[in-house]
């Protein structure tokens, strides 16, 4: 093998050796812990506010996650429910945070929504879409969340 051919083959092999691990490692691992999911449909469930499941709803600002829904007792003590699936890119990372009177926040790309589901910011290169908000109805200690 001539020196020129050897160096060319070494260069291509070295490039492959460096690139191949990155292709396998850079593909999915983008630092996002959430899952891409379809937004839930047909939502209609209840939460017993006296149950252990609902313990976080005892205090204003607390929330629970159930059936891909964020159920919140907002800062005013009212119950609000929103989809856990962000309208930006369908990651299941929407949570309630005690900022600006209480907002829904997705930490994947920083999407923020008010308690009516209206977008509070625009993510670059995307259209701000509202977050799905569900109806809530309290009957004694049973909270119903439904469409």
C-alpha positions, 0 to 999 in steps of 0.5 A: 500500500502506498503512503498516500493510500494508507493516510487516506484510509487512516483518515477515513477510519479515524473519522469513522471511529470518532463519528460512530460513537457520537451517532449512537450517543447523540441521537436521543440523549438530548438531556430531556427526561420526559416522554413524547406522548399523545395528549389524553382524550376522554378525560373523566376521573375522580380524586378522593381528597381524603386519600393519600393520592391527594395529599399534595392537594391539601395546601394551596399551590400543591398538585398531583399528576393523574392520567396525564393531567396536572390537578392543582389546588391553586394559590387561591384554593380553587381546583384547576386541571390541565393536560400534563402534555405540553402543547409545544412538542407533546412532552409529558412534563407540564407541572404547576409552579408558584410563579406569577400567581401560579402558572403551568410550566414545561421545563423541556423547552420553557413553555409557560401557560396561565391557569386558563391555558393561554401561552405566556411566552413563545418558544423560538421557531414555534407557534404558541398554542394553548394548553388544554384545561379540564373542568373540575367539580367538587362534591364533598371530598370527591373532585371530578376532573372531566372534559 
